[in-house]
Structure formats: structure tokens, C-alpha cells
Amino acid sequence: MATDYDAPRKGAEDLDEDSIEELKTRRTATSSSSSVDEDEVEAAEGFELPGADLSGEELSVRVLPRQQDEFTCASCFLVKHRSQLHHGAAGGQLICNDCAA
């Protein structure tokens, strides 16, 4: 948006002269256009990402048991390395630094 710096500017008195009816009209015009009733789930069902059809794919993951230097966080239940253990955990529960923060 270009600004014409040579045009006369409104003074403080001119800014105060906006009528209350004009301000109410502006407020109702902006609030009525911003409220949209749309079901997010319904909108997401019709949206498909390119290459997102993974129905023919098979997932193969090798699962390892928890190692000696790992622990399971009592808050987020993720297996983490001992270096991420929060020191000063109350009640003897093993909590990671992320959950303790």
C-alpha cells in the first residue's frame, strides 16, 4: 500500500470525530465476515496430499528391548537415554528432562 506523504494528515481533533455509528458499522462488518462455520474434520477428509496413498506399503521396524543405559519416563512413557534423566525427581519416579521442565 502506497502512502502519499504530501497529502494533508488528520489531526488529533479529526481522529476523535469518527462517529460511534461508523465505528459500530466497521466492527459488525469485520466480525460477520470472520465467523465461518466449517467442520474441520469434514474439510480434512476431502483434502488429499500427493503421494499419500500408503495402503500398499508394509512397515517393518526392528524393535529392541530397553538397554542398560536407558530408562522409561514415568510421565511421557518414552524410552530415553540415562543422560536425559531429570535429577531431583520426587518419589523415586524416573522422569526425563523434557517432562520435568
C-alpha positions in Angstrom: 0.0 0.0 0.0 1.5 3.3 -1.1 1.4 6.3 1.2 1.1 9.8 -0.1 3.2 11.8 2.3 2.2 15.1 0.6 -1.5 14.6 1.4 -2.9 16.5 4.4 -3.0 14.4 7.5 -5.7 14.1 10.1 -5.1 15.9 13.3 -5.9 14.6 16.8 -9.3 16.5 16.6 -10.2 14.8 13.3 -9.4 11.4 14.6 -11.8 11.9 17.6 -14.6 12.9 15.3 -15.3 9.4 14.0 -18.9 8.8 14.8 -19.8 5.9 17.1 -22.3 4.6 14.5 -19.4 4.4 11.9 -17.2 2.5 14.4 -20.1 0.1 15.2 -20.7 -0.5 11.5 -17.0 -1.3 10.9 -16.9 -3.7 13.9 -20.0 -5.6 12.8 -18.8 -5.8 9.2 -15.4 -7.3 10.3 -16.9 -9.7 12.8 -19.6 -11.0 10.5 -17.1 -11.8 7.7 -14.6 -13.5 10.1 -17.0 -16.2 11.5 -17.1 -19.2 9.3 -18.9 -22.4 10.3 -16.9 -25.2 8.8 -16.4 -28.7 10.2 -12.6 -29.2 10.3 -12.9 -33.0 10.1 -15.2 -32.7 7.0 -12.8 -30.3 5.3 -9.8 -32.6 6.1 -11.5 -35.7 4.6 -11.7 -34.1 1.2 -8.1 -32.9 1.2 -5.6 -35.5 -0.1 -1.8 -35.0 -0.2 0.0 -36.0 -3.3 1.6 -39.4 -2.9 -0.1 -40.0 0.4 -1.6 -43.4 -0.6 0.4 -45.8 1.5 -2.2 -48.6 1.5 0.1 -51.0 -0.3 3.1 -50.3 1.9 4.2 -52.6 4.7 6.0 -51.2 7.7 8.9 -53.2 9.1 10.6 -52.0 12.2 13.1 -53.8 14.3 12.2 -53.4 18.0 15.0 -53.6 20.5 14.4 -54.2 24.3 15.4 -51.4 26.7 19.1 -51.2 27.1 21.1 -51.0 30.4 21.7 -47.2 29.8 18.1 -46.4 29.1 15.0 -45.7 31.2 11.3 -45.3 30.6 9.9 -41.9 31.6 7.0 -42.2 34.1 5.3 -39.1 32.5 5.6 -39.5 28.7 6.4 -43.3 28.7 9.2 -42.8 26.1 12.4 -44.8 26.4 15.2 -42.3 26.8 19.0 -42.4 27.5 20.2 -42.0 31.1 21.8 -38.7 30.2 18.2 -37.3 29.8 17.1 -38.4 33.3 16.0 -35.5 35.4 18.0 -35.3 38.6 15.9 -34.5 41.7 12.8 -36.5 40.7 10.4 -36.7 43.6 9.0 -40.0 44.8 11.7 -42.1 43.1 9.9 -41.9 39.7 12.2 -41.7 36.6 11.2 -38.5 34.7 13.0 -37.1 31.6 14.3 -33.5 31.5 11.6 -32.6 28.9 8.7 -33.6 31.2 10.3 -32.0 34.3 10.6 -28.6 32.5 
